[in-house]
Amino acid sequence: MVQINSIKDLDYEKIDVDEEWNDCVGNELTMHTIHAYPAKFPAFIAWKAFDYAEKEGVQIEKVSDIFCGCGTVALEAKIRGYSFWGCDINPVATLIARTKSNSYDRDKILYFYDKIIDNVRKCELPFDLYKNANSRLKYWYYEISYCNLYKLRQAIIIEVPDGKYREAFECIFSSILKACSKWLTKSIKPQVDPDKKEIDVMLQFDRQINKFIRALDEMENNETQMVINCKNFLSEEKLPKTDLIITSPPYVTSYEYADLHQLSSLWLGYTDDYRKLRKGSIGSVYNSDNFTLDTQQLNDIGKKVVEKLGDIGMPSSKIKSVARYYIDMQNAVKRCQNMLTANGMVFFVVGDTEYKGVKIPNSKHLIEALIDDGFRDIKIGKRTISKRICIPYRDEKGKFSKDKSKRKVYHEEFIISGRL
Ligand SMILES: C[S@@+](CC[C@H](N)C(=O)[O-])C[C@H]1O[C@@H](n2cnc3c(N)ncnc32)[C@H](O)[C@@H]1O
């Protein structure tokens, strides 16, 4: 990790890949793999951050992740016996995160599983079910898959009482929705595969239940206080005091999380229109619709980037979304500062993006925000990213391409730490 005392010190040429943060020693627990989540970071980042913070003298009792996603930090904190607080605006994320970090009795899971299967077997559906289904779900599912998923969903509601066991079955149900749909298997973003074959819903469900049981068998029951809320971090009123924050913020001009999880949010009844869940999501292009841009709120890096994007002709709606992203991240850093106990530490894992060849330096902007908010001992390390489903490449015009001879983007990211 390279120490940064002022933004002028920040020379990316001098930041080599830090092997400490690059290597993954050992396999991840099966519990980390019970549900896919885009931009999930590898679990070893959390262990390394715990070790690093302890070595630097942070007394860790409570760990927080302000953008907790599918709960990678939550699960690792639980394993280490720390209490945990996390939030994410995406209800699918917090469902996964809670399921991963709750404790379950495997016999009870098997008991409910038998009851669900029995219920599905006996279920009779109205003949016009598919005809009257949500149009977006009809777009994604063939009739047979839709009807089998519907039976399964109803069986879970009927047989498993509201509470953590219901959530676990909902999470397992959610984990099979993409495979059972027409969604192109290799694509993270919503795209129909017209050639995709229908697959057996109950077989998928069985597989995922077995995986969940395997995951439970690997876990030691470590009871610590775990709080995971589905909330907008920027407007959450009750922020706890915390010793260590480890988080990876969303990127701008990248994923639309609400769109990526539309199957789960529609099936689980979180919304009747997935687009409503884009509101408040940091980095979403739709999050700046009613936002009036005041560039005075931006820090220097933010101002410079927004100016440059104007110069290269980025559409004003997009410029507004980059500016909003930067202002949101500045507010997020301020809130982190308020949450940290004296001597506490923060870790951000963040990558830079680009638009038409212009770098959008999320990492540099974040460092400036940390400096402005009085963080000290700010350090940066670089790691390379592997094992992505599709590594995106960009052509000369900055457009995404699958051609591996083109420039690779998002191939590295930064670990940025700071303390109070
Ligand atoms: C890069 S992902 C985090 C992934 C996480 N580290 C993991 O391993 O799963 C960023 C997360 O920020 C969440 N997010 C975006 N805007 C938010 C907001 N205003 N409040 C809370 N979470 C938000 C997204 O839903 C997404 O899950």
Ligand as a Chemical Component Dictionary entry (heavy atoms), coordinates in Angstrom:
data_LIG
# 
_chem_comp.id                   LIG 
_chem_comp.type                 NON-POLYMER 
_chem_comp.pdbx_formal_charge   0 
_chem_comp.three_letter_code    LIG 
# 
loop_
_chem_comp_atom.comp_id 
_chem_comp_atom.atom_id 
_chem_comp_atom.alt_atom_id 
_chem_comp_atom.type_symbol 
_chem_comp_atom.charge 
_chem_comp_atom.model_Cartn_x 
_chem_comp_atom.model_Cartn_y 
_chem_comp_atom.model_Cartn_z 
_chem_comp_atom.pdbx_ordinal 
LIG C1  C1  C 0  -20.200 -3.111 -5.779 1  
LIG S1  S1  S 1  -21.714 -3.589 -5.066 2  
LIG C2  C2  C 0  -21.247 -4.260 -3.496 3  
LIG C3  C3  C 0  -20.912 -5.725 -3.590 4  
LIG C4  C4  C 0  -20.513 -6.322 -2.267 5  
LIG N1  N1  N 0  -19.194 -5.894 -1.854 6  
LIG C5  C5  C 0  -20.551 -7.853 -2.353 7  
LIG O1  O1  O 0  -19.515 -8.501 -2.160 8  
LIG O2  O2  O -1 -21.620 -8.368 -2.674 9  
LIG C6  C6  C 0  -22.398 -2.013 -4.670 10 
LIG C7  C7  C 0  -23.753 -2.085 -3.960 11 
LIG O3  O3  O 0  -24.179 -0.767 -3.633 12 
LIG C8  C8  C 0  -25.591 -0.808 -3.568 13 
LIG N2  N2  N 0  -26.131 0.562  -3.533 14 
LIG C9  C9  C 0  -26.271 1.455  -4.551 15 
LIG N3  N3  N 0  -26.804 2.607  -4.091 16 
LIG C10 C10 C 0  -26.997 2.461  -2.751 17 
LIG C11 C11 C 0  -27.511 3.309  -1.728 18 
LIG N4  N4  N 0  -27.946 4.534  -1.994 19 
LIG N5  N5  N 0  -27.556 2.823  -0.462 20 
LIG C12 C12 C 0  -27.139 1.559  -0.176 21 
LIG N6  N6  N 0  -26.660 0.711  -1.121 22 
LIG C13 C13 C 0  -26.576 1.150  -2.393 23 
LIG C14 C14 C 0  -25.971 -1.648 -4.792 24 
LIG O4  O4  O 0  -27.274 -2.164 -4.666 25 
LIG C15 C15 C 0  -24.875 -2.715 -4.771 26 
LIG O5  O5  O 0  -25.311 -3.869 -4.120 27 
# 
loop_
_chem_comp_bond.comp_id 
_chem_comp_bond.atom_id_1 
_chem_comp_bond.atom_id_2 
_chem_comp_bond.value_order 
_chem_comp_bond.pdbx_ordinal 
LIG C1  S1  SING 1  
LIG S1  C2  SING 2  
LIG S1  C6  SING 3  
LIG C2  C3  SING 4  
LIG C3  C4  SING 5  
LIG C4  N1  SING 6  
LIG C4  C5  SING 7  
LIG C5  O1  DOUB 8  
LIG C5  O2  SING 9  
LIG C6  C7  SING 10 
LIG C7  O3  SING 11 
LIG C7  C15 SING 12 
LIG O3  C8  SING 13 
LIG C8  N2  SING 14 
LIG C8  C14 SING 15 
LIG N2  C9  SING 16 
LIG N2  C13 SING 17 
LIG C9  N3  DOUB 18 
LIG N3  C10 SING 19 
LIG C10 C11 SING 20 
LIG C10 C13 DOUB 21 
LIG C11 N4  SING 22 
LIG C11 N5  DOUB 23 
LIG N5  C12 SING 24 
LIG C12 N6  DOUB 25 
LIG N6  C13 SING 26 
LIG C14 O4  SING 27 
LIG C14 C15 SING 28 
LIG C15 O5  SING 29 
# 
